[in-house]
Amino acid sequence: MGDPQLFERVALTGPESRAAYSENWLRDLLYHHPEFLPVQGIDASFSDLVPMCREMPTRAGPVDVVFVTTRRAPGDRGSEALA
């Protein structure tokens, strides 16, 4: 994965925001680089994220980015449970 990088904190809204950065910019960045999300440090079962879609409509409003993982959750038997 390479060496860790520190990123500069930037405002996405308000008077200190820059035109180059927006919520759409962040959404697209995470969609194209899911490895930027520190999920491994939170729960290893969520590692190896694969982006599925952007702006998925829900009753509560759109979900910016939807990810799935290539790993099975602990105790998940998958198709074995159907046999």
C-alpha positions in Angstrom: 0.0 0.0 0.0 2.9 2.4 0.3 4.0 4.8 3.0 1.4 6.7 5.0 0.8 10.3 4.0 -0.4 13.2 6.1 -3.0 15.3 4.4 -3.6 19.0 4.9 -7.0 19.7 6.5 -9.2 21.7 4.2 -12.6 23.3 4.7 -15.3 22.0 2.3 -17.8 24.8 3.1 -17.8 28.3 4.4 -15.5 31.3 3.9 -12.3 29.3 4.3 -13.2 26.7 1.6 -11.3 26.5 -1.6 -13.0 26.2 -5.0 -10.9 23.0 -5.7 -12.4 21.2 -2.7 -16.0 20.3 -2.2 -18.2 17.5 -1.0 -18.3 16.1 -4.5 -14.5 16.3 -4.7 -14.2 14.3 -1.4 -16.9 11.8 -2.6 -15.1 11.2 -5.9 -11.7 10.9 -4.2 -13.0 8.2 -1.8 -14.8 6.4 -4.6 -11.5 6.2 -6.6 -9.3 5.6 -3.6 -11.1 3.6 -0.9 -7.7 2.8 0.7 -7.7 6.4 2.0 -10.4 5.3 4.5 -8.8 4.0 7.7 -11.3 1.1 8.1 -8.5 -1.5 8.9 -7.8 0.4 12.1 -11.5 0.4 13.1 -12.6 -3.2 12.1 -10.4 -5.5 9.9 -13.5 -7.2 8.5 -14.2 -4.0 6.6 -10.9 -3.9 4.8 -10.5 -4.4 1.1 -13.3 -2.0 0.2 -14.7 -2.1 -3.3 -16.8 1.0 -4.4 -20.2 0.0 -5.7 -21.9 3.4 -6.5 -22.1 7.1 -5.8 -25.2 9.0 -4.7 -27.4 5.9 -4.0 -30.9 7.2 -3.4 -32.6 6.3 -0.1 -35.6 7.6 1.7 -33.3 9.5 4.1 -31.4 11.1 1.2 -28.5 10.0 -1.1 -25.6 7.9 0.3 -22.4 9.6 -1.0 -20.5 6.3 -1.7 -21.5 2.7 -1.1 -18.8 0.2 -0.6 -18.7 -3.6 -0.2 -15.9 -5.7 1.1 -14.3 -8.8 -0.4 -14.0 -10.3 3.1 -16.7 -12.3 4.9 -17.9 -11.2 8.2 -16.9 -13.5 11.2 -19.5 -16.3 11.4 -20.8 -15.7 7.8 -21.1 -19.0 6.1 -22.3 -17.4 2.8 -23.6 -19.9 0.2 -22.7 -22.8 2.6 -25.8 -21.8 4.7 -28.0 -22.5 1.7 -26.8 -26.0 1.2 
